[in-house]
Amino acid sequence: MASPDGSPKFAYKLPEKLIKNAMDMARWEQSEAYYDLLGFISTMCVALQATKQSQSVEINPVIQKLIDALKRLEQLAIETPPVDQPARFGNVAYKTWFQKMQNESLDLITGALPDNLKDAAPELNLYFVESFGNATRIDYGTGHELSFLMFLMCLFKIEAIDRKDEVAVGLRLFHQYLNFVRKLQVTYRMEPAGSHGVWSLDDFQFVPFIWGSAQLAVNSPIDPAKFVEDETIDEYRKEFLFIGCIDYIRQVKTGHFAEHSNQLWSISAVPSWAKISTGLIKMYQKEVLSKFPVIQHVYFGSILTLNPVKPGTKLPNPRLGQLPRQMGPPAPPKFAPE
């Protein structure tokens, strides 16, 4: 991508970790990357309202190639079955899969990008590789999910994809990612990274609950109080991200839902999906984005930076509960207000 004078907008480079201690968190929370992230989450919430997994979606060639890349990584996992070992969690075959993934990832990302953007591949690849868990600890958590969000944000910011692709990103690309990392978690018995146990929203994911509740914010066929019921889960688990998440929890955990997923049980008492979604964004800020143990692993490069936002910039706040009016052709996304 080039700026108006024809020069490249981004001087691509390998991202690095810049949050070294708890004092650096103030920098993070006033950075362009932080505001971009919340803007991206909010923009996707609005775009995904009243959508269903079964609906027809036009898929950008870049998105299709990235879906195919995730399918390739899944094939590598099929070719790398878990090994017999005494330890219940953390199957060491995951380390073998991770090495195979690293060996192919840059070629997969380069192949997905248009010719004029292939120079961005090494920068994007680092976020991509960090999206599937940690090979040393054999764990996965919201920090790895965050890395995939940053990967998606980079695609938007370099304009490999644009606003008209938001629904395809949510319903197809992110959904493919979500299903794949669930398979990794189950296949290799991965540990939750930094789990808060019963008081956490979920052992592994957070964002699909935000976007999934936004899906249901307009003309929802489901009352929030019903999402914990087996009949509701069976009917809608393949149609809505949020219900799919509940179904996955139902598969991997035993006992009463209120005991193993207390936070989600409490959410079922909230009267509207729009309030659930906006409330979860605030919870995400508090429980994920403000935690040094998570953010110390975040990478910053030329696309997502720690540069401070302009004084007085307000954090994005999605307006959910009504469909946005179509105002002509979609513009390139501006996640952080200027």
RODO-2510 file (C-alpha; in nm, 4 decimals, decimal comma):
residues 338
     n   res          X          Y          Z
     1     m     0,0000     0,0000     0,0000
     2     a     0,1213     0,3490    -0,0827
     3     s     0,0503     0,6913     0,0636
     4     p    -0,0839     0,9755    -0,1581
     5     d     0,2675     1,0762    -0,2689
     6     g     0,3360     0,7238    -0,3917
     7     s     0,5737     0,6195    -0,1137
     8     p     0,4954     0,3066     0,0912
     9     k     0,2728     0,3791     0,3889
    10     f     0,4425     0,1167     0,6050
    11     a     0,8139     0,0435     0,6355
    12     y     0,7590    -0,3271     0,7006
    13     k     0,9741    -0,4876     0,9670
    14     l     0,9694    -0,7859     1,1995
    15     p     0,7536    -0,6962     1,5016
    16     e     0,9037    -0,7067     1,8500
    17     k     0,7881    -0,7183     2,2101
    18     l     0,7981    -0,3708     2,3638
    19     i     0,5950    -0,4079     2,6854
    20     k     0,8743    -0,4993     2,9259
    21     n     0,7175    -0,4296     3,2666
    22     a     0,3924    -0,3262     3,4319
    23     m     0,4877     0,0413     3,3995
    24     d     0,4736     0,0060     3,0203
    25     m     0,1024    -0,0812     3,0345
    26     a     0,0099     0,2893     3,0387
    27     r     0,1888     0,3246     2,7021
    28     w    -0,0075     0,0331     2,5644
    29     e    -0,3435     0,1676     2,6788
    30     q    -0,2782     0,5024     2,5071
    31     s    -0,1289     0,3528     2,1915
    32     e    -0,2550     0,3478     1,8361
    33     a    -0,2524    -0,0329     1,8449
    34     y    -0,4801    -0,0426     2,1522
    35     y    -0,7300     0,2010     2,0007
    36     d    -0,7089     0,0235     1,6651
    37     l    -0,7824    -0,3073     1,8361
    38     l    -1,0923    -0,1840     2,0166
    39     g    -1,2022    -0,0079     1,6998
    40     f    -1,1629    -0,3295     1,5035
    41     i    -1,3583    -0,5342     1,7575
    42     s    -1,6349    -0,2721     1,7609
    43     t    -1,6480    -0,2410     1,3817
    44     m    -1,6790    -0,6173     1,3459
    45     c    -1,9567    -0,6221     1,6073
    46     v    -2,1621    -0,3810     1,3961
    47     a    -2,0868    -0,5661     1,0718
    48     l    -2,1862    -0,9063     1,2133
    49     q    -2,5264    -0,8000     1,3474
    50     a    -2,8112    -1,0159     1,2123
    51     t    -2,5717    -1,2479     1,0256
    52     k    -2,5862    -1,6273     1,0224
    53     q    -2,3217    -1,8853     0,9468
    54     s    -2,5408    -2,0406     0,6762
    55     q    -2,5833    -1,7216     0,4735
    56     s    -2,4140    -1,6694     0,1399
    57     v    -2,0984    -1,4567     0,1641
    58     e    -1,8737    -1,3211    -0,1094
    59     i    -1,5164    -1,4227    -0,0314
    60     n    -1,2176    -1,2107    -0,1295
    61     p    -0,9359    -1,4232    -0,2910
    62     v    -0,7020    -1,3265    -0,0026
    63     i    -0,9533    -1,4574     0,2509
    64     q    -1,0012    -1,7807     0,0538
    65     k    -0,6261    -1,8406     0,0398
    66     l    -0,5986    -1,7852     0,4154
    67     i    -0,8847    -2,0282     0,4774
    68     d    -0,6949    -2,2767     0,2624
    69     a    -0,3789    -2,2033     0,4646
    70     l    -0,5624    -2,2950     0,7861
    71     k    -0,6857    -2,6134     0,6193
    72     r    -0,3249    -2,6942     0,5293
    73     l    -0,2225    -2,6508     0,8938
    74     e    -0,5064    -2,8808     0,9927
    75     q    -0,3760    -3,1423     0,7485
    76     l    -0,0344    -3,1148     0,9148
    77     a    -0,2036    -3,1881     1,2487
    78     i    -0,3747    -3,4946     1,1005
    79     e    -0,0299    -3,6086     0,9835
    80     t     0,1095    -3,5477     1,3352
    81     p    -0,1083    -3,7528     1,5725
    82     p    -0,0605    -3,7354     1,9498
    83     v     0,1913    -3,9758     2,0978
    84     d     0,1480    -4,2116     2,3919
    85     q     0,2838    -4,0432     2,7027
    86     p     0,2261    -4,0608     3,0781
    87     a     0,1314    -3,6923     3,1157
    88     r    -0,2399    -3,6245     3,0696
    89     f    -0,2002    -3,2706     2,9304
    90     g     0,0409    -3,1174     2,6826
    91     n     0,1040    -3,3882     2,4253
    92     v     0,4573    -3,3441     2,2927
    93     a     0,3467    -3,4162     1,9353
    94     y     0,2217    -3,0565     1,9361
    95     k     0,5846    -2,9377     1,9297
    96     t     0,6392    -3,1375     1,6124
    97     w     0,3265    -2,9888     1,4560
    98     f     0,4340    -2,6386     1,5598
    99     q     0,7693    -2,6789     1,3873
   100     k     0,5976    -2,7986     1,0692
   101     m     0,3612    -2,5010     1,0872
   102     q     0,6517    -2,2584     1,1279
   103     n     0,8299    -2,4151     0,8303
   104     e     0,5346    -2,3481     0,5992
   105     s     0,3665    -2,0383     0,7424
   106     l     0,5666    -1,7675     0,5632
   107     d     0,5093    -1,9299     0,2237
   108     l     0,1372    -1,9617     0,3025
   109     i     0,1060    -1,5940     0,3988
   110     t     0,3172    -1,4754     0,1046
   111     g     0,1055    -1,6816    -0,1313
   112     a    -0,2157    -1,5319     0,0053
   113     l    -0,1122    -1,1690    -0,0419
   114     p    -0,1409    -0,9735    -0,3697
   115     d     0,1882    -0,9066    -0,5515
   116     n     0,2056    -0,5440    -0,4362
   117     l     0,1766    -0,6475    -0,0694
   118     k     0,4045    -0,9511    -0,0506
   119     d     0,6730    -0,7427     0,1269
   120     a     0,4361    -0,7328     0,4256
   121     a     0,4399    -1,1129     0,4616
   122     p     0,7221    -1,1451     0,7209
   123     e     0,5562    -0,8872     0,9487
   124     l     0,2136    -1,0517     0,9202
   125     n     0,3615    -1,4004     0,9538
   126     l     0,4839    -1,3382     1,3070
   127     y     0,1291    -1,2600     1,4252
   128     f     0,0029    -1,5656     1,2382
   129     v     0,2565    -1,8032     1,3959
   130     e     0,1770    -1,6687     1,7434
   131     s    -0,1946    -1,7428     1,6937
   132     f    -0,1839    -2,1174     1,7592
   133     g    -0,0375    -2,1523     2,1061
   134     n     0,3015    -2,1865     2,2720
   135     a     0,5295    -2,4751     2,1751
   136     t     0,7282    -2,4671     2,4998
   137     r     0,4332    -2,4759     2,7388
   138     i     0,1930    -2,6521     2,4977
   139     d    -0,0792    -2,4101     2,5967
   140     y    -0,3253    -2,1763     2,4292
   141     g    -0,5142    -1,8743     2,5590
   142     t    -0,6577    -1,5320     2,4920
   143     g    -0,3123    -1,3923     2,4121
   144     h    -0,2857    -1,6274     2,1141
   145     e    -0,6382    -1,5365     2,0069
   146     l    -0,5323    -1,1698     2,0335
   147     s    -0,2412    -1,2380     1,7994
   148     f    -0,4844    -1,3668     1,5370
   149     l    -0,6957    -1,0525     1,5791
   150     m    -0,3836    -0,8457     1,5181
   151     f    -0,3100    -1,0539     1,2095
   152     l    -0,6591    -0,9730     1,0782
   153     m    -0,6139    -0,6047     1,1650
   154     c    -0,2903    -0,5934     0,9669
   155     l    -0,4733    -0,7333     0,6628
   156     f    -0,7251    -0,4500     0,6863
   157     k    -0,4671    -0,1792     0,7506
   158     i    -0,2494    -0,2700     0,4513
   159     e    -0,5743    -0,2998     0,2498
   160     a    -0,5318    -0,6619     0,1480
   161     i    -0,8987    -0,6735     0,2489
   162     d    -1,1432    -0,3902     0,3139
   163     r    -1,4698    -0,3006     0,4809
   164     k    -1,6886    -0,4999     0,2446
   165     d    -1,4984    -0,8130     0,3582
   166     e    -1,5845    -0,7790     0,7289
   167     v    -1,8685    -1,0323     0,7256
   168     a    -1,6565    -1,2848     0,5355
   169     v    -1,3753    -1,2358     0,7870
   170     g    -1,6118    -1,3072     1,0767
   171     l    -1,8268    -1,5847     0,9307
   172     r    -1,5614    -1,7651     0,7273
   173     l    -1,1983    -1,6830     0,8151
   174     f    -1,2326    -1,6325     1,1915
   175     h    -1,4740    -1,9253     1,2104
   176     q    -1,2207    -2,1476     1,0315
   177     y    -0,9524    -2,0338     1,2772
   178     l    -1,1765    -2,0956     1,5769
   179     n    -1,2663    -2,4484     1,4696
   180     f    -0,9016    -2,5255     1,3974
   181     v    -0,7619    -2,4089     1,7317
   182     r    -1,0334    -2,6089     1,9062
   183     k    -0,9058    -2,9172     1,7239
   184     l    -0,5520    -2,8338     1,8341
   185     q    -0,6702    -2,7957     2,1945
   186     v    -0,8456    -3,1331     2,1936
   187     t    -0,5940    -3,3283     1,9825
   188     y    -0,2879    -3,2249     2,1823
   189     r    -0,4627    -3,1774     2,5180
   190     m    -0,3346    -2,8214     2,5390
   191     e    -0,3347    -2,6397     2,8715
   192     p    -0,5295    -2,3139     2,9058
   193     a    -0,2800    -2,0245     2,9133
   194     g    -0,3427    -1,8073     3,2165
   195     s    -0,6869    -1,9496     3,2879
   196     h    -0,8786    -1,7965     3,5765
   197     g    -1,0629    -2,1225     3,6207
   198     v    -1,4354    -2,1210     3,6917
   199     w    -1,4482    -1,7409     3,7139
   200     s    -1,3158    -1,6890     3,3628
   201     l    -1,5456    -1,6493     3,0647
   202     d    -1,3869    -1,9507     2,8952
   203     d    -1,0637    -2,1506     2,9260
   204     f    -0,9385    -2,0585     2,5807
   205     q    -1,1405    -1,7976     2,3866
   206     f    -1,3042    -1,4596     2,4447
   207     v    -1,3656    -1,2701     2,1198
   208     p    -1,6173    -1,5145     1,9645
   209     f    -1,8426    -1,4420     2,2613
   210     i    -1,8220    -1,0678     2,1832
   211     w    -1,8839    -1,1056     1,8100
   212     g    -2,1296    -1,3894     1,8657
   213     s    -2,3518    -1,1839     2,0955
   214     a    -2,3341    -0,8976     1,8432
   215     q    -2,4641    -1,1378     1,5766
   216     l    -2,7736    -1,1829     1,7919
   217     a    -2,8243    -0,8129     1,8726
   218     v    -3,0801    -0,7635     1,5918
   219     n    -3,3846    -0,9863     1,5275
   220     s    -3,2466    -1,2656     1,7433
   221     p    -3,4440    -1,5920     1,7470
   222     i    -3,2963    -1,6647     2,0904
   223     d    -3,3632    -1,4955     2,4222
   224     p    -3,0387    -1,4655     2,6254
   225     a    -3,1891    -1,6715     2,9073
   226     k    -3,2235    -1,9670     2,6672
   227     f    -2,8633    -2,0046     2,5480
   228     v    -2,7751    -2,2511     2,8247
   229     e    -3,0569    -2,4893     2,7311
   230     d    -2,9690    -2,8046     2,5364
   231     e    -3,2575    -2,7599     2,2928
   232     t    -3,1391    -2,4086     2,1994
   233     i    -2,7766    -2,5210     2,1652
   234     d    -2,8697    -2,8141     1,9408
   235     e    -3,0801    -2,5927     1,7106
   236     y    -2,8456    -2,2944     1,6752
   237     r    -2,4875    -2,4138     1,7443
   238     k    -2,3965    -2,4183     1,3733
   239     e    -2,5636    -2,0848     1,3017
   240     f    -2,4242    -1,8444     1,5633
   241     l    -2,0721    -1,8034     1,7039
   242     f    -2,1916    -1,7542     2,0608
   243     i    -2,4035    -2,0704     2,0658
   244     g    -2,1192    -2,2618     1,9002
   245     c    -1,8948    -2,1565     2,1898
   246     i    -2,1509    -2,2811     2,4420
   247     d    -2,1763    -2,6099     2,2541
   248     y    -1,7978    -2,6533     2,2645
   249     i    -1,7952    -2,5941     2,6412
   250     r    -2,0755    -2,8473     2,6751
   251     q    -1,8615    -3,1021     2,4910
   252     v    -1,5386    -3,0547     2,6863
   253     k    -1,6716    -2,9951     3,0384
   254     t    -1,8893    -3,2009     3,2687
   255     g    -2,1207    -3,1064     3,5520
   256     h    -2,3732    -2,8249     3,5881
   257     f    -2,3152    -2,5259     3,3604
   258     a    -2,3481    -2,2805     3,6494
   259     e    -2,0609    -2,4538     3,8280
   260     h    -1,8020    -2,4847     3,5490
   261     s    -1,8958    -2,1628     3,3611
   262     n    -2,0257    -1,9261     3,6256
   263     q    -1,9571    -1,6048     3,4317
   264     l    -2,1487    -1,7248     3,1275
   265     w    -2,4311    -1,8482     3,3481
   266     s    -2,4556    -1,4986     3,4963
   267     i    -2,4605    -1,3436     3,1476
   268     s    -2,7765    -1,5396     3,0648
   269     a    -2,9625    -1,3051     3,3021
   270     v    -2,8762    -0,9942     3,0952
   271     p    -3,1927    -0,8842     2,9092
   272     s    -3,0481    -0,8057     2,5638
   273     w    -2,7755    -0,9356     2,3360
   274     a    -2,6601    -0,5814     2,2567
   275     k    -2,5939    -0,5213     2,6272
   276     i    -2,4164    -0,8554     2,6520
   277     s    -2,1853    -0,7682     2,3631
   278     t    -2,0937    -0,4179     2,4842
   279     g    -2,0536    -0,5533     2,8382
   280     l    -1,8180    -0,8240     2,7135
   281     i    -1,6023    -0,5645     2,5372
   282     k    -1,5579    -0,3869     2,8721
   283     m    -1,4814    -0,7200     3,0378
   284     y    -1,2272    -0,7960     2,7633
   285     q    -1,0543    -0,4642     2,8299
   286     k    -1,0361    -0,5430     3,2004
   287     e    -0,9621    -0,9156     3,1987
   288     v    -0,7376    -0,9447     2,8910
   289     l    -0,6120    -0,6128     2,7545
   290     s    -0,5169    -0,4665     3,0922
   291     k    -0,3237    -0,7753     3,2087
   292     f     0,0545    -0,7469     3,1855
   293     p     0,1021    -1,1285     3,1699
   294     v    -0,0942    -1,1207     2,8418
   295     i     0,0282    -0,7946     2,6887
   296     q     0,3981    -0,8619     2,7543
   297     h     0,3753    -1,1131     2,4689
   298     v     0,2204    -0,8690     2,2183
   299     y     0,4337    -0,7706     1,9191
   300     f     0,4547    -0,4245     1,7603
   301     g     0,5871    -0,3474     1,4135
   302     s     0,5257    -0,0899     1,1428
   303     i     0,1542    -0,1658     1,1037
   304     l     0,0467    -0,1928     1,4673
   305     t     0,2464     0,0517     1,6765
   306     l     0,2917     0,1782     2,0298
   307     n     0,2789     0,5368     1,9041
   308     p     0,0476     0,7413     2,1286
   309     v    -0,2946     0,8426     1,9995
   310     k    -0,3748     1,2105     1,9680
   311     p    -0,4825     1,3720     2,2969
   312     g    -0,8581     1,3637     2,3427
   313     t    -0,9135     1,0602     2,1211
   314     k    -1,2138     0,8628     2,2464
   315     l    -1,2271     0,4872     2,2625
   316     p    -1,4651     0,3322     2,0067
   317     n    -1,8072     0,2282     2,1349
   318     p    -2,0180     0,0097     1,9036
   319     r    -2,3819     0,1048     1,8578
   320     l    -2,5620    -0,2255     1,8545
   321     g    -2,9265    -0,3176     1,8289
   322     q    -3,0035    -0,1697     1,4861
   323     l    -2,8621    -0,2338     1,1443
   324     p    -2,6422     0,0428     1,0005
   325     r    -2,7747     0,2267     0,6971
   326     q    -2,5847     0,1696     0,3756
   327     m    -2,4064     0,4921     0,2851
   328     g    -2,2493     0,4171    -0,0527
   329     p    -1,9408     0,2021    -0,1162
   330     p    -1,7404     0,0907     0,1882
   331     a    -1,4384     0,3003     0,2792
   332     p    -1,1056     0,1638     0,4063
   333     p    -1,1299     0,1047     0,7815
   334     k    -1,0105     0,3678     1,0258
   335     f    -0,9998     0,1826     1,3513
   336     a    -0,8650     0,4653     1,5661
   337     p    -1,0461     0,7991     1,5287
   338     e    -0,8196     1,0797     1,4136
***
